[in-house]
Amino acid sequence: MKPIIDIIDGEVVTLDKPRTTSKARERFMQIVGESPIEELTILHSEAPDVEEFRTELVTRFPAVGALKPGIVRAGAAIGPHTGPKGLGVALIRAK
């Protein structure tokens, strides 16, 4: 399982649990593309393909590329939910 999580009102919520990495990545891209984004940073927990992930994001979503998303390590609050090699984003949706 590759859980896709969100944090809503301070609580961790599971949005989906795809079984494979490729399905998880595709579902994740669908979620990112649901509405315009104001700010975005890529989070990872020692993921070896984090640069590839950023490239895929900015290629699929040119508006995200214009934001010049940075890459940071996931903190202690997120890391236990993703495990090693986790990938994700912290984002603020445009109003």
C-alpha positions, -999 to 999 in steps of 0.1 A, spaced: 0 0 0 11 35 -8 -11 58 14 -20 92 1 -26 114 31 -38 149 38 -38 170 70 -72 185 77 -77 207 108 -45 192 123 -56 156 118 -40 131 94 -66 118 69 -60 90 44 -73 100 10 -65 68 -9 -44 36 -6 -32 26 -41 -14 -8 -42 15 1 -65 39 31 -68 28 39 -103 -9 40 -93 -1 60 -63 19 85 -83 -9 88 -109 -36 93 -82 -14 119 -65 -11 138 -97 -49 138 -101 -52 153 -66 -26 180 -72 -44 189 -104 -78 193 -89 -76 231 -84 -52 260 -88 -22 261 -64 -8 293 -48 23 277 -31 39 243 -33 69 226 -17 80 190 -23 85 168 8 104 136 9 118 110 34 151 101 16 133 93 -17 160 86 -43 137 98 -71 127 132 -57 142 152 -86 123 130 -111 91 136 -91 97 174 -93 103 172 -130 71 152 -135 51 177 -114 64 208 -133 60 191 -167 24 180 -160 15 213 -143 33 243 -159 17 266 -133 35 246 -106 67 250 -124 62 288 -123 61 285 -85 97 271 -86 89 244 -60 116 236 -35 125 202 -20 127 196 18 129 166 40 96 156 56 95 164 93 89 142 123 51 147 121 48 135 85 77 110 82 61 82 103 31 82 81 51 79 48 79 57 59 112 56 40 113 69 4 80 88 9 72 116 -15 46 143 -13 38 180 -13 28 207 11 6 231 -8 -18 260 -5 -46 261 -29 -55 294 -46 -87 309 -35 
